[in-house]
Amino acid sequence: MLDYENLNLVNKSFENEFASEFQKFLNKGWYILGENVARFEEEFANYNNILYCVGVASGLDALIMSIKSLRLSSDSQIIVPANTYIATIISIIQNGFEPILVEPDIHTYNIDPNLIEESINKKTKAIMVVHLYGKPCDMDKIKKIAQKHKLAVIEDCAQAHGAEYKGQKIGTFGNFGAFSFYPTKNLGCLGDGGCITLHNRKQYDYLKMVRNYGSEKKYFNKVIGMNSRLDELQACFLRVKLKSLDKINNHKRKIAAIYDKGISNERIIKPVRITNCKDVFHIYPVRCERRDKLKEYLLNNGIKTEIHYPVPPHKQAAYKKRLKKYRDYPISEKIHDTILSLPISYAHNVNEIYKVCEVINKFK
């Protein structure tokens, strides 16, 4: 059976260095906001060619804290793609603001810039873009709209570590870039973790206080904060893997190229390639009208797949009354009904991927 993802195999090549770094961590006895968090923040900022990085406890917290840093009025609305993962929606609601869903482009699965302006009104204060599946959004158009309407831009980069738009790393275009280091990400730790990238020193200082109970000096709380610190041990592991992030991304691009060329079944809609976008293929999403049958067929032939995601946000039980008050979202529903993620792990070899292509091409 070919696993969709096997994290034991993904991390196998890093085990010796993980063990060495863990022993150093253990010997040092400094477990919270120590040297490794500080050095990872510096190294990740340098990797992305941006001034600042703040390590936090998760990708969701990175989004929540980015919004919090904008200090918006209580009636604010934030534009967000209608087909994103639910964490993006949660971050807006947890801040007390209203998510305004905008349909994605049916080809890229990212927010459609041509539909954004029709949702902007006097309450709109920010655009939260999501570089879904590892493909960069059209940041030129989005930034132009944001500048025209004086809106903040938050980039959800949870699936796009190292992706580039016109030679510039994502997470550096907006006011904030929010990253997740969940174990399955291209840069994944061995638990939860996240970070925020940004340009502004004042917001950087504020975020460092917010993540640590609102304190810059122990027991003195300057702002209302939370407990959301990147774990020192996870920072150790991330520093090890960051050195191989480009290698991981290139491996995934190699697999994606095999799929691009090797899948010839006309029932399968493959991801589009966008000029000037450097996709990192956290996920290789295909679409098929008979998606559930395709998934079952592949499983019966020894190939595991995943669905990212089976239910759109506006149909989730906890959110549907809140999110569907303005319009319907047929494009998002089409994507969620037909999308299927094929194996594209750092642990997969090319022969396994050729086999997947061979099996898919026989699907009827």
Summary of the structure (lengths in Angstrom):
residues: 364
radius of gyration: 20.5
end to end distance: 21.4
largest distance: 65.7
contacts: 1249
relative contact order: 0.17
helix: 42%
strand: 18%
